[in-house]
Amino acid sequence: MLRTALALLSTLQVGARIKESVERSLRQAAIVAVAVVFLLAAAIFGLIAAYQALVSIYQFEPVEAAGIMTGVLLVIGLIVLAFVPAMGREPKKPARPPSPLASVGDPGAMIDQGMGKAMQQVGPVPLLVAAFLAGLFVGRK
């Protein structure tokens, strides 16, 4: 009875966490969408201003200014596309894991990690027998 109640409570907590995570993701997506709209508007306004500057200040013909703008945008687009393959790769992993002695954090966590590894390799019963015998031998002296 208690086990089923705890399982139900755990399921409800997991469901609440998932719902909370989805709501947080939706809020972040909405904020990103608004930011993208403003960034696109700023980019368009900047392109129009650059075109007008080329025509009025630097005295280019409208067709020449449009060609210059097209070339600049083409080069920027190609540079961005050059970085796309690098984004899909996983980060390189170090050749070997760092030594446990190199980064001594919490000693209790190190002991817990060592006990966990020993229990996986040896098993709980032989480890318990070894601890019992060690206690007996230390207690006899």
PLY file of the C-alpha trace (Angstrom):
ply
format ascii 1.0
element vertex 141
property float x
property float y
property float z
element edge 140
property int vertex1
property int vertex2
end_header
0.00 0.00 0.00
2.75 2.42 1.00
4.81 1.42 -2.03
1.96 2.24 -4.44
1.30 5.55 -2.68
4.98 6.49 -2.95
5.08 5.41 -6.59
2.01 7.55 -7.33
3.54 10.52 -5.50
6.79 10.07 -7.42
4.86 9.90 -10.71
2.98 13.09 -9.83
6.23 14.86 -8.97
7.79 13.77 -12.27
4.69 14.97 -14.12
4.82 18.31 -12.34
8.50 18.70 -13.19
7.84 17.89 -16.83
4.97 20.39 -16.95
7.15 23.03 -15.31
9.96 22.34 -17.78
7.61 22.59 -20.78
6.15 25.88 -19.51
9.65 27.30 -18.99
10.66 26.21 -22.50
7.56 27.82 -24.03
8.28 31.11 -22.24
11.87 31.04 -23.46
10.72 30.25 -27.01
8.31 33.20 -26.93
11.04 35.55 -25.76
13.42 34.26 -28.45
10.72 34.72 -31.12
10.19 38.35 -30.10
13.97 38.92 -30.11
14.26 37.39 -33.60
11.56 39.73 -34.92
13.41 42.76 -33.55
16.75 41.49 -34.90
15.26 41.01 -38.37
13.75 44.50 -38.27
17.13 45.93 -37.23
18.92 44.04 -40.01
16.44 45.27 -42.64
16.70 48.85 -41.38
20.52 48.59 -41.45
20.49 47.29 -45.02
18.22 50.11 -46.17
20.43 52.68 -44.38
23.59 51.22 -45.95
22.00 51.33 -49.40
20.94 54.94 -48.92
24.43 55.84 -47.68
26.02 54.27 -50.76
23.67 56.16 -53.07
23.60 59.58 -51.39
26.97 59.94 -49.66
29.31 57.94 -51.88
27.45 58.86 -55.09
27.01 55.29 -56.39
24.29 54.57 -58.91
21.34 52.65 -57.41
22.23 49.52 -59.40
25.85 49.70 -58.24
24.80 50.15 -54.61
22.47 47.17 -54.89
25.29 45.10 -56.37
27.66 46.05 -53.55
25.03 45.19 -50.94
24.37 41.85 -52.64
28.07 40.99 -52.71
28.56 41.85 -49.05
25.52 39.77 -48.03
26.75 36.88 -50.20
30.18 36.91 -48.52
28.62 37.05 -45.04
26.29 34.16 -45.92
29.19 32.05 -47.20
31.18 32.72 -44.03
28.22 31.62 -41.91
27.77 28.48 -44.02
31.44 27.64 -43.52
30.81 27.33 -39.77
27.76 25.04 -40.09
29.68 21.73 -40.38
31.65 22.52 -37.23
28.45 23.00 -35.23
27.16 19.47 -35.90
30.23 17.74 -34.48
30.49 16.57 -30.92
33.15 18.27 -28.84
36.45 16.44 -28.73
36.89 14.30 -25.65
40.17 14.22 -23.78
42.44 11.25 -24.53
42.18 9.88 -21.01
40.06 10.85 -18.04
41.70 12.99 -15.39
43.19 11.20 -12.42
40.92 11.02 -9.36
43.84 12.29 -7.29
44.30 15.33 -9.55
41.06 16.95 -8.45
40.34 16.18 -4.83
36.90 17.53 -4.13
34.73 16.31 -1.30
36.44 13.39 0.50
33.07 11.90 1.38
32.08 11.84 -2.26
35.36 10.13 -3.17
34.75 7.43 -0.54
31.18 6.98 -1.75
32.36 6.70 -5.35
35.03 4.16 -4.38
32.52 2.08 -2.44
30.14 2.17 -5.38
32.85 0.90 -7.74
33.85 -1.83 -5.28
30.23 -2.97 -4.90
29.86 -3.14 -8.69
33.04 -5.16 -9.14
32.93 -7.47 -6.12
29.31 -7.48 -5.05
27.70 -6.50 -1.75
27.95 -9.83 0.12
31.71 -10.45 -0.28
32.33 -6.79 0.53
30.26 -7.10 3.71
32.15 -10.26 4.71
35.50 -8.54 4.11
34.44 -5.53 6.19
33.26 -7.82 9.00
36.54 -9.76 9.02
38.56 -6.54 8.95
36.58 -5.29 11.92
37.22 -8.50 13.80
40.97 -8.40 13.17
41.27 -4.72 14.11
39.15 -5.24 17.22
41.28 -8.15 18.50
44.46 -6.08 18.84
0 1
1 2
2 3
3 4
4 5
5 6
6 7
7 8
8 9
9 10
10 11
11 12
12 13
13 14
14 15
15 16
16 17
17 18
18 19
19 20
20 21
21 22
22 23
23 24
24 25
25 26
26 27
27 28
28 29
29 30
30 31
31 32
32 33
33 34
34 35
35 36
36 37
37 38
38 39
39 40
40 41
41 42
42 43
43 44
44 45
45 46
46 47
47 48
48 49
49 50
50 51
51 52
52 53
53 54
54 55
55 56
56 57
57 58
58 59
59 60
60 61
61 62
62 63
63 64
64 65
65 66
66 67
67 68
68 69
69 70
70 71
71 72
72 73
73 74
74 75
75 76
76 77
77 78
78 79
79 80
80 81
81 82
82 83
83 84
84 85
85 86
86 87
87 88
88 89
89 90
90 91
91 92
92 93
93 94
94 95
95 96
96 97
97 98
98 99
99 100
100 101
101 102
102 103
103 104
104 105
105 106
106 107
107 108
108 109
109 110
110 111
111 112
112 113
113 114
114 115
115 116
116 117
117 118
118 119
119 120
120 121
121 122
122 123
123 124
124 125
125 126
126 127
127 128
128 129
129 130
130 131
131 132
132 133
133 134
134 135
135 136
136 137
137 138
138 139
139 140
